[in-house]
């Protein structure tokens, strides 16, 4: 070989080595990024515009794709419903914007791969345990496809002008069957729930469905879980320490939640429990199930409104009881589709506050519904989650329009299972609480579910004193009057600190507001065993759906 030939060979070898080095470095950076944030990073395939960029976590999602939505540009004209299920929306459809990104080898519509066990925990029952790097503290090893989404189900925003026959034909064209569909005025959209068939990956089915001109966006039907734990063991003190920590007795001399309606989106509530007598003004079963009352929903409602043996944070509120969680193995669970129906019903029926003591993954459609509710002056409160300190943010708490509440114990220490993060707004008691459960009974329970419920009630006290406050103003009152815990200033454990009901009510009395209240606040009455604030029972028929054989509803009926 000549000298020139040897030189060219050497140069080619050097170039190849450099390319190999660059590939290795890039691969290493991606792996580290994936491990740090289970919902981000990875190979990306642009499918088309996605509705709702930037909703979900602080700073937005300008890159798209973290919520698992396959989107299209919206069709022209307002969305209408063929299901005859209630008022048709006059709102124009929200516009799609940036493109989602999917991993080429992932099936759940996100950039997580279903073959890898990842501890993204929606329920967090039991003590959190250490997970793999970058994952949440989970009570057991979990597979993404089995725990974050309902297998073989997709939720899609479809053209509201389609008839039932046309929607069924749409499903058949893409190898799907329609489970249910409903107009959601809160979104100005019609949402369909579909079941897949065959061995195609969910990602492939979603891409195929999104390519149809009658479809605006497609995503998995995400799972949500209630944020409670098993009853505490040992010699726990059942005294109502939370009332003292939150300064509720003093606050109740000024306000008790009169003329305020809180929607509790949860499992079934026992409205006949003595603690809740004459408190539940309306009920709606978003599952269409036949389940009886459930411990979690009854307990959450009791933390808010108990008034006999126990004292809730707002004992004179009206409760709008919305059943969205049905019985399932390991606890009650719900899905994107059911949560959408529940939020829509809550807003349409006058809820001023919505309590969401549940958690799940980032969800584009639910994030849109949350933002739409906030835009209609509804205060939204959610449990931060029970997945532990290593968990990524859980939703809806991590949505920017939601007041996320972490849990503390009787010593004002953070609960071991409580989520941490920059999205935490406040802390409230959540450990070893005596709460009502069905059949007139009581039980010790723990979880950030109850922390959120306390704050929802305190928000009701604030709104009684100053009904014209907007959600952002209520949030400012609550965080501005919180008692600082931990390191001075705001932190990821406690947010602004522990909620202080008395300070919040006093601040609300003097808070400047943008408009005069439609209904003036009433003086707080003495507790007399009757909730005189319940002045009406809503009897409007529940929105109908085409059918309701979703996997969650199968479990709820068993």
N, C-alpha and C positions, 0 to 999 in steps of 0.2 A: 504494500500500500504506500502511496506517495505521502509526502509530508502534508500536502493540502488535504488529502483524503483523511489522514489521521486527525487533522485539525477540525474538519467538518464533523467527523464522528464524535470527537470530544465535545464539540459545541452542542450537538444533538443530545448527547447524554446529559450535559449540564442543564439544558432546557427541560428535558424530561424530569430530572430530579427536582428542579425548581417547581414545575407544575405539580408533581406529587406532593411536595412540601406544602404548597398553597392549598391543595385539596384536603390534606390532612388537617391543617390549621382550621380551615373553614368547617370541616366536619366536627372538630373538637368544640368550636365555638357554638355550633348548633346544639350539640348534646348538652353542654353546660346550660344553655339558655332553656332547653326543654325541661331539664331537671329543676331549674329554679322556678319555673312557672309552667305547671302542667297544662295550662290552657293556651300557651303561646308558643311561637317558634315552629320551625319545620318547613319542609317543602311546601310550596304553595301553588295552587292552580286557580286562576281567576275564572269564575263562572259567569258573572254578570252583576249588575247593580244590586245592592242590598238595602233594604229599608232599615232606617234607624242607626246610622253610624253615630258613634260617640256616646250612646246611652249605655250605661252599665257600670262604668267605674270612673273614678276621678281621672280627668285628662282625656277621656273619650277613647274611641276605638277607631281612630282614623285609618288604621291599617285594615280594618274589617276582619271578619271571619272568626272572631273569638266566640261569637254567639251561635255558630253553627247554622246560620241561615243561608239558603240559596235564594237569591233575589232576582227580580226583574223590574224593569221600569213599570210604574203603575199604569193601568188602563185609564182612559179618559172617562170623566163623569163620576158622579157619586156612587158609592157602593150601595146596593140594595139587597134585600133578602127575599128568597123564595119560600122560606120556611114559615112565614106568617107568624113569627115568634115575638113580635113586639114592635115598638116604634122603629121606623126606618130612619137611618141617619141622613141628615142633610149635609154632613161634613164631607168635603172632598177627601179622597184617599190621600194618605201621607205619601210623599214622593220618595222613591228609592234614590240612593246616591251611590256610594262607593261599592266596590266589588268585594265579595267575601273570598276567603282563601282557605283551601282545603289541602290536607295532606293526601298525596297520591295513594298512600297505603293505609288510610284510616277509613273506617266505615260509619262513624257516628256523626259526621258533618262538622267535626271540629278538627283541630290539629293534634288530637290524641289518638293513639292507635289501640284498637280494641283488643289486640293480643297481649297488651301489657297491663299487669295489675296496677292500678293507680288508685290511691286513697282519696278520691274526691267524695266526701261524705255529706249527704244531704240530711241524714238523721242524727248520727252521732250518739246513739244510745249507749249508755255505759261509759266507763272511763276511757278517755282517749289514750291511744298507745302510739308509740313512735312508728312513723311510716317511713317510706323511702324518701330520699332527699327530694325536696321540692314538693312533696305531697302533703295532704292534710292528715291530721291525727285521726285515725279511723278505728272503729271498734272491731273491724275484721278486714281481711284482705278482700278487695272489691275489684271487679272488672268493670271497665268503663261502660261497655255496652249493656251490662246487666244492671248497673246501679244508677247511671246518669240519665238513661232514656228508657222509655217503654219499648221493648223489642218489637220490630215490625210495624211501628206506627209513625206516621208523619203528620204534622200540622201544616196547613197551607192557607195562605190568603188567596182567595179565588174571586173571580168576577161575580159580584153580587147579583147580576142580571140573569145568571144561569138558572134554569128551572131544575127541578129535582131530576128529571130524566136526563137533562144535559150534564148535570154534575155526575150522575152515575156513568154516563158515557165517557166523560173525561177520565174518571177513575179506570174504566175498562181499557181505555186507550193506552194507559201506562201500567197495566197489569196490577191495578189496585182495586180495593173495594172501599166504598164510603161507609164509615162508621156513623158519623154525625156531621152536621153543619149548622151554623147559626150566624145570624147577623149580630155583630158586636158594635152597637152605636158608639161606645167609648172610643173605638179605633176608627170608626167610619169605614168598616170593612166587614166582609163575610169570611168566616174562618171555617175550614173544613178539616175533619179528622179522618185520615185514611189508613188502611191496613195494607201492608205489602204482602206479596206472595212469591214463592220460588226462592232461589238461592242467590239472587242478586244482592249486592251490598247496599246498605242504606244510602251510602254516598252516591252510588250509581243511580238508584231509584230517584233520589232527590234531584239530581242533575236532570234526569229525564223529565220529571214532572215540571220542574222550573222552566223547561224549554217550551212548554205549552203556552200559547197566547192568552189563555184564560186564567193563568196563574201568575200571581205577583211575587210571592215569596214562599219558600218551603223551609222547614226546620224539623228536627226531631221533636217528638212529644216528650219533653223533659220530665223527670220525676222530681217531686218535692216531698220532704219529710218533716214531720213535726219535731220541734226542738225541746223535747223533754227527756228525762232519764228515768231509770227504774227507781222505785221508792227508796229513800235513804235507809240504810241499815244502822243498827247500833242505837246509842242513847241520844239521838238528836233531840234538841229542844224544840217542841212544836210551838213555842210562844211566837207571837206575831212581831218578830224583831223588825221586819221590813217596815211596818207602819211607823215605828219610832225612828228608824234610820232616814226615812223619806219625809219625816215631819208631817205625816198625814193628819193626825188628830188636830193639830193647830190649823192646817190648811182647810179642813172641813168646817171650821167655824166661819170661813169666808165663802167657800164654794164646795158643792158636792156633785157637780156635773149636770145640773138641771138644764133641760132643753138642748142637750147635746146627744147626738146619735153616733154610736161607735159600731161599725161593722166588724164582726169577728169572723174572719175567714179561717175555718178550722174544721175539726171533726164535730159530730153531733153534740149539741148542748142540751142538758137536762133542764128545761125551762121550769119544771115542776119542783126542782130542788128548793128547799126553804130559803137558801141564800139568794136565789134568783127569782123569787116569786114576784110577778108583775113587772119584771125588768125587761124581758124579751118582747119587743114590740112587733117583730116580724121574723119569719123564718123562710129560708130558701134552700132547697137541696139541689145543688149544682150537679150532683152525681145521679139524681133520679133513683136513688137507692132506697132500700127498706131497712137500713141500719137503725138501731136504737141509739140513745144517747151514748156518748163516749167520754172516758175520763179526761182526756186532754182538753177537748173543747169546753167541757163543764168547768174544769179547773181554770182555764184562761179567762172565761167569763166571770168566774168567781173572784179572781185576782183583781179584775176591773171593778166589779159591781156588787160583791158580797155585802150583806147588810144586817145579818142576824147574829150568829156566833162569831163570824169573821167580819172584817171591814175591808172592803176593796178600796182601790185608789179613787174611784168616782162612784159612790154608791147610789147616786140618783140618775145615772145616765140611762138612755134607751139603748138596748142591745139589738142590733140587726144580726141575727144568727144565721150564718151561711155555712152549710155543710159542703166542704170541698174535699175532705179526706175520708176515704173509705178503708175498711179493715183490710189488712194485708199481712203476709208473714213478717213478723218482726215489728209490726206497728202499723199505724195508719199512713197512707200516702196519697198523693194527688199528682196531677200532671199539668202541663202547660195549658191544654185545652180547657180543663176544668177551672184552673185559676183565672183564665181569661173570662169565662162566664161569670165567675164570682165577683171579680172586680167590676165588670160591667153592671151587674145587678146592684152592687153596693152603691156605686155612683148614681145610678138611675133612681135609687130609692132613698136618696137624701142623706147618705152617710157623710158626716163631717170629718170623721177619723176612721181609718181602716187599720185594724190590728192584724199583722201577718206573723204569727209565731211559727214560721216554717222556713225552710231553706233548701236551696238547690243550686244547680249550675247557672251560669249566665244564659239568659234566654231573651232573644231579641223581641219576640212578640209580647211577652210579659213586661219587658222594659218599656215598650211603647205604651202599654196600658197604664203602667205606673206613672209615666210622664204625663199622659193624658189626664189621669185622675188628679195629679198635682196641679195641672193647668186649670182644673175646675175647682180649685181651692179646697181640695181634700188633703188632710194631714195624714201621711202614711208612716207607720211605725212597724219595724220588723226586728225579729230576733237576729242577733249577729251570727248565731250558729254554735253548735256544740262539737265542732270538729277539732278543736284544740289549737294551740299556738302555732303549729306548722301548717295549718290549713290555708289554702288560697282563699280569697274573698268568696263568700257565699251570697246568694241572691234570693230575694229581692233586696236584702239589707244593704248590699254594696252599690245599689243604684243611687245616683246622686240626689234624687228627689225623696229618698227614704231616710227616716231617723233610725239609725242602726243602734241597737242597745246590747251591750255586753253584760255578763253576769258577775255578781260579787256575792260573798257570803256574809254571815253575821259579823265577821271581823273586818268587813270592808276590804277583803282580799279578793283578787280575781279568781273566779272559779277555774279549776284546772282545765275543764273542757271548753271553756268559752273561747271563741275566736278572738283574734287580735287583728289590728290593722288600721291603716289611715282612714278607713271609712267609718270607724266607730265614732258615734256622736256622744253617747252617754252611757253610764253604767247604772244598774239597778239590781236590787236583791234577786237572786234566782236559786239559792241553795236551801234545801231542807225547809220548804214552805208548806204550811198546813193549808190545804185547798179542798174545795168541795168536789166530789165525784158523784156519779149517778146513784140513784136510789136513796138520796138523803144522807149519804155517807161522806166521810172526810178521809184524806190521805196525805202523807208527806210526799212531795214531789220536788224535783229540781230541774233546772234547765233555763237557757236564755229565753225560752218561750214566755216564762213568767216575768222575766226582767222587762221584756217588751210590753207585756200587758200592764205592768205598773206604770210605765211611761205613757201608754195610751190613755190611761185614766187620768194622769196628771195633765196631759194635754187637754182633756175634757174640762178639767177645772179651769185651766187658762182660758179656754173658749167661753166658758160660762161667764167669766169676769169681763172678757173683751171679745164678743162674738165676731167682730169684723176683722180680726187678725187673719192675715194670709198664712199659708203653710210656712213660708220662709220666716215670717215674723214669730210664729209659734216656736219654730226651731230655735230662733235667736233667743227667745225668752227662756226656753228650757236649758240651752247650753250656757247662756250668760249668767244663769243663777245656780248652776251646778256647783257642788262642793268639790274642790280639787282633791284628787287622791293620787297617791304615788309621787312620781317626780313632779316638781312644780310645772304648771302649764299643761297644755294638751298633750296626751300621749296615746299610744296605740292600744293600751290596756283598758283605759277608762274613758277615752275620748276627752270631753271637757270636764268629766268628773261624775260624781253620783248625783242623780236627779234630786232636787230639793223642792217638794211640793209647796211648802209655805212661801219660800222665796219666789218661786215661779208665779204663784197666784198674786202675791203683792206686786211683783213687777208687771204682771199683765194688767192690773188695775190702772196703772199709770202709763201703760205702753201707748205711744202714738200710733194711730191707725189711719189708713188711707180713706176709709169710707165709714158712714154711719151704719150700725148694725140693723138688719131687717127686723130682728126680734130682740128686744132688750133682755139683759140678764135678769133673772128672778132672784130674790133673796134666798139664801140657803135655808131650807126648812130643818126643823128638828127631826131626827130619825123617829118615825112612828110605826115602822113595820110595813108601811105601804108606799110604793113608789109612785107618787103622784105625778111624776114627770112623764110617765107613759100615758100619753093622751090620745093615742090612736093606734089602730092595728091596720097594717097594710094588707089589703086583700086582692091586689092585682094578681092575675094568673101568671104563673111562672112561664118564662119563654120556653117554647117547645123546640124539640130537635127531631131530626129525621129518625134516628135510632140511637140506641145507647148501649152498644155491646163492646165498648172499649175494654181492654185488659184490666184496667183498674176497676171498672164497674163490675166485671165478672167476679173479681175478688171481693168487692164490697157486698155482692149479693149472696155470697157463700156463707 
